[in-house]
C-alpha cells in the first residue's frame, strides 16, 4: 500500500473511531441526565401524594364537616393534584423513552370495567364543578384487557381531561365496546374549532413542542402523542379524530384471549 493510501485509510478509520466515541459519550451524557430527571420527577410524587391524602381525608370529614363551598374547592384542589401526579408520570415515561433507551411496562390482565370506572369516577367531580355533563355507556359483558393498568388508567383519565378542556358545548360521552379483539373506549364531544389535519398532527410525540403564532396548541399534559407511544408499547393504541365539529378520542386495548 502506498503512503498516500495508508494515510487516507488511517484518516477514515480515525474519523470512524472518533464518531463512535462521540456517540458513546453522548449516550452516557443523555443517560446520566435522564436518570437525574427521572429521580427528580419521582421525588415530586412524594409531596403531591401526601397533599392528596390530606385532601381526601379533609373531603371525607376526618377533620370535621365542610361547608358546601369548602367541599367543592377541596375537590378542585384534589383534582389538580391528581393532574400534577399524572403529568409527573408522563414526564418520567418520556424521559425513559427518549433518554434512557426504553420503558419498562407491567402488562397483565385487568378488568376493563374497573379501569373505566376508576377514570370516570376520578373525572366526575371536576366535570360537575365545570358544569359539564359527563355521560357513560358500557357495553354489557366487556372482557378483561391485557395492558399496563396504571398507564392505561392514566391515559383514559388524560383523555377525559383533554375532552373537558377542549369541549365547546353539550355533554361529553364516554362509551366502551368490544370491537373484534379489542376493547375500545371512545370519548365523544362537540369540539372547539379544530381541523381533522390538526387532530391527526396532535398524535405526534413532539406535537406540544411545535412553535405556533396563531393560537394555543390543542394539547393537554404532555400531549396525545406520548399517550399513544406508551399505549402502543403495551399493545394498545390511542386515536383522535374530528368530523363535523365533533371530536372522538379513543383508547384501544387488547382484549384478553
Secondary structure, 3 states (H helix, E strand, C coil): CCHHHHHHHHHHHHHHHHHHHHHHHHHHHHHHHHHHHHHHHHHHHHHHHHHHHHHHHHHCCCCCCCCHHHHHHHHHHHHHHHHHHHHHHHHHHHHHHHCCCCCCCCEEEECHHHHHHHHHHHHHHHHHHCCCCEEEEECCCCCCEEEEHHHHHHHHHHHHHHHHHHEEEEEEEEEEEEECCEEEEEEEEEECCCCHHHHHHCCCCCHHHCCCCCCCCCCCCCCHHHHHHHHHHCCCEEEEEEECCEEEEEEEEEECC
